[in-house]
């Protein structure tokens, strides 16, 4: 009798587990998800970065060979893609304007900024003001802060809607 009861309990638990996994797997999608390419917005977008400090090369950063294209001490990325900046433009309080290669997508976008303050200013808090303008009108205006001389790094996330055409009748 014990042997028969053991078999029935085993069938109950294993059968229940099999039924659960079969039902769970039936609700999964049958194929890979179809990802559509994001729609690239066209417009007169300008990215402005204003540092509150003189940007210098990070003395503690790991130097790799592929970093030769990067501006020393400053990294700007749009949706994971690096944006180039002229190294001669980087000074305290001077606005760095980027107009090239701004391929903004309809919907979610994200800027990643990282800059190294001077070693002599380790007791100060520093900030990077990030502004995105469309035809002179601010779309995004946010400041990324670093405290006590730390590397200033952060993300600025925002969403863009499709632009409506101006129709004049």
Secondary structure, DSSP 8 states (H G I E B T S, - for coil): -HHHHHHHHHHHHHHHHHHHHHHHHHTS-SS--------B--S-EEEEEEESS-----TTS---GGGGGSBTTEEEEETTEE----GGG--TT-EEEE-TT---BSEEEEEEEEE---GGGTTS-EEEEEEEEETTEEEEEEEEEE-TT--EEEEEEEEE---------
